[in-house]
Amino acid sequence: MQSPRLNFVNCMSPAGIHRMAYKEWGDPANGRVLLCVHGLSRNGNDFDEVARAMSKEYRVVCPDIAGRGASDFLTNPASYVVPQYVSDINTLLARLQPQSLDWLGTSMGGLIALAFCAVVGAKDAAIAATGNSALPGTTGLALGKLILNDVGPAIELASIERIASYVGVPLQFDSFEAAVNHMKTNAASFGPLGDEEWVDFTKAVIVQKGQIWTQHYDLAIAQAFAGLKDEKMLKAGEAMLWRAFEALQCPILLIRGERSDLLSKSTAEQMQARNPHLQMIEIPETGHAPSLLPPSQVQAVRRFLLS
C-alpha cells in the first residue's frame, strides 16, 4: 500500500511564523500537482482514498490548514480566516513549484480556492496594467481543473448556524469505537458509509490524548467562524466569490450532496447558469458534504481529472 510523505512549510501570520503540515503522495518530482484542501474542522487525511487513486498521474498534496491535524495552532484565533489560509496556500505552492495545478476543495477548501483565484486574478490584472511581470508567488500559474465539493459562492445562513452549534464544542470518548459510533449518528450528513469507511472517516479527525479520544483541531477556530453569522459580512464575501467564480476559465466539477443545506439547489443552478465551464453531479442520500470515501465518488473525481 502506498504511503505518503509528511512535510512542513513555514508560513507567516500577524503573530509570527507557524508551520503548516502537508501530506504528499506520488513522485516528488512530478510537476503535475493535485492540491486537496479540506473542510472547516477536518484535515488532509480526508483525501487518502482520492490520493491513492490519483498518485500515479499526479503529485497529490493534502495540507492540514492551520489549526488542524499536524499543523500548528495559531496564537490569535482571529487569524483563522480565509485570507490567512490563502496566504498559507500561496506559501505552500511557492515551495511545491508546480508546473500545472488542479484543485479539489471540500467546503472551506473550495472557498479557499475561489478566494485564491480572486487574489491571483487581481495580481494578473495588476501585471496587465503596469507591465510588471516580477510579482512574487503564483502569478501566472493557471488553474487547470477545479473540483468544488459541496460549496459555492453563496452559503446558506441556516447551514452556518448549524455548523456553529457544534464546531468548537469539546468531544471526549473513552474508546475509538465510541468515537466511531458518535460519528455514525452525528455526521450522518456525510452520506451512507460502510463500517470501514466510518472508521477511516473518524480516524481522520479523532486522536488519542492520554486515556481519551478527542478532536484533532484547535477548538478556537469556532471563534472566527462565529463571525460568519453576520449576514451583511456574509453577503459582501459572496459578491467577491461570485466574481471570482464567474471569471474562471478552467473546467469545473461541482459535487453536491442531494440533501445539502450549505449548497442549495438554487445556488447550484445559478452556478451552472453563470459559468459555462461547470458540470455538476449530485450524490444521493447525502447532505453536507460528500466524504469522497466511497469508490463511486473517488471514480467520479478520477474521471473528471483525467478526461
Buried (B, 14 or more C-beta within 10 A) or exposed (E): EEEBEEBBBEBEBEEEEBBBBBBBBBEEEBEBBBBBBBBBBBBBBBBBBBBBBBBEBBBBBBBBBBBBBBBBBBEBBBBBBBEBBBBBBBBBBEBBEBEBBBBBBBBBBBBBBBBBBBBBBEBBEEBEEEEEEEEEBBBEBEBBBBBBBBBBBBBBBEBBEBBBEEBBEEBEBEEBEBBBBBBBEEBEBBBEBEEEBBBBBBBBBBBEEEEBBBBBBBBBBBBBBBEBEEEEEBEEBBEEBBBBBEEBEBBBBBBBBEBBBBBBEEBBEBBBEEBEEBEBBBBEEBBBBBBBBBEEBBEBBBEBBEE
